[in-house]
Amino acid sequence: MRVRRLDPILVDRIAAGEVIERPASAVKELVENALDAGASRIDVAIEAGGRRLIRVIDDGCGMSAEDLALAVERHATSKIPDGDLSAIATLGFRGEALPSIAAVADLTIDARAAGAEMGAQIRVEAGEKRGLKASNWPRGARVEARDLFAATPARLKFLKSERAETAAVVDVVKRLAMANPAVRFSFAADMGASFDYPACGASEEGRARRIGQALGTDFADNAIALRAEREGFRLEGLAGLPTFHRANALMQFVYVNGRPVRDRLFSGAIRAAYLDFLSHDRHPALALFLECDPHIVDVNVHPAKAEVRFSDPGRARGLVVGALKEALASALHRSADTPARAALEVLAERARTASGREWSPASGGGFSSFGGAPRNRPFDWDLRGSPSAPAGFAAAPQAAFDVGPPSADSRPAAAPPAAAAVETPLGAARAQLHETYIVAQTKDGLVIVDQHAAHERLVYEKLKAQREAEGVARQLLLVPRVVELDETRLDALLSAQEELAALGLALEPFGPGAALVRETPAALGDIDVGRLIEDIADLLAEEGDARGLTRRLDALLARVACHHSVRAGRRLTGEEMNALLREMERTPGAGQCNHGRPTYVELKLADIEKLFGRS
């Protein structure tokens, strides 16, 4: 079989597969080009999920006819005039986007450079140029890609539904809009997922407003602002409260020098920072913006430009983990308001359907009955304080209105709440229900606390603080254990020897391919030393530090906290309940238990009054 050169158009179609994987990839490249052109407004429109049409219009610097003819050639770009790949300051730089799109679609570009007498238009159909001609386009550029992947129909089989592809495009545009709040973004689609984000300015306040536009007020209301700086790195953004979590990582937005990235380094750092607060199958919501010298980050890792490499990844990761942990600690007992809203929705639904009657706030807060009983007729109260039914109703027995005594010594009549306690964030304890839930009165509502979940978090944080203050207790093995490992894992294990010793695991090299373990953390008790060392060696080889053992110790402390905390079903006095509330207010992470569930729900008085039609 003879060796021959591939057809240039076929080469372009093969290369396009790395850059343009789906319609969202094409939109990303075109919007990035518009941003690099200095646009102050970008309008994006798609049809059929981007397969039938992608249109991007901007008011940037535009292009001359000569530049336009060259722009659709592979590896032609205006982004790196000095050819220095070590300090890339633009979103695009490879010169592959436009020719890749042109190789798999029908591409038309209208552009006009600032000060030019007229614009120019070029069309490339499935990699073949159709010529350059004059255009009356007024300013900036308009790029239209029609019939995406028509030249490579095999790729169409791997696309998802039009709705799913539209959602992917929306995500791409939102990510770029969040990093560029000074630019107005509009998006239109035939699937109905349209939006228009006015320009918010380049300030920190503008970025916060743009994040609110893109992610909604729910995220802004349940997030913590963070700001940190270390050794040439600066990190800013918003970190969602642990109780504001999601089933996937789609609400995690990370940027490096304004470039949206999806990188294992950041996903691992985020997971480590939230490790104490979320279960393994839940993901936090956040928006992080990392700025650094372009010389210390490589964005030329993959044609899609979604991955980056740092000259010192440990420094970048440490900053992210530390800043997130500090922000979460500063939140103390704060919890997301989503559980409270869910509770209010449940209560409202039950109020509407209680006893076969539909609640009707428009009718004065009364009920509209499905039967023939009178509507909105008040009960008459006799001198003994018990209701007597109006004519036509049988009197209800008095026992129906009796309630049992509370299961704690904080009866409202016997122990009125202290004014100072009511003013605190979690209020003054008023009762204990079902020996499980503490009801507290605040100045503008009430708080319901799960006593076991709350105390579990308090005990866990105390155990961690004790470990940090006094160190990890060690247990000397009567017979040192020899563990055999391959060279890669053994090197990774021995390189972290000092760090492991600080965590209570003392080991040393024992000839070629083996380590000798002399001490283990006493808290782990009687364990399989060989399996522990193998697990830690695997994590060290993959992640480069001793987080594996730290996770094991933290997991053990969490179990100890769970078993040694106040159990559901235990009666508490008023003093005990108030002490628990005050301790929650002082403890970081007290808004959620060790499994990521909220420890309390706060209901505002205004929302409660709405349930009764009083507002």
Secondary structure, DSSP 8 states (H G I E B T S, - for coil): -------HHHHHHHHHHHH-SSHHHHHHHHHHHHHHTT-SEEEEEEEGGGTSEEEEEE-S----HHHHHHHTSTT--SS-TT--TTS--SS--SS-HHHHHHHHSEEEEEEE-TT-SSEEEEEEETTEEEEEEEE---SEEEEEEESTTSS-HHHHTT---HHHHHHHHHHHHHHHHHH-TTSEEEEEETTS--EEE----SSHHHHHHHHHHHH-HHHHHTEEEEEEEETTEEEEEEEE-TTSEESSSTTEEEEETTEEE--HHHHHHHHHHTTTTS-TT-EE-EEEEEE--GGGEE--SSTT----EESSHHHHHHHHHHHHHHHHHHTTT---SHHHHHHHHHHHHHHHHGGG-EE-GGGTT-EE-SSSS-SS---EE-TTS-EE--TTS----GGGG-----SSS--TTTS---HHHHTSTT-EEEEEETTTEEEEEETTEEEEEEHHHHHHHHHHHHHHHHHHHH---EEEEEEEEEEE--HHHHHHHHHTHHHHHHTT-EEEE-STTEEEEEEEEGGG-S--HHHHHHHHHHHHHHHSSSHHHHHHHHHHHHHHHHHTS--TT----HHHHHHHHHHHHHSTTTTB-TTS-BSEEEEEHHHHHHHTT--
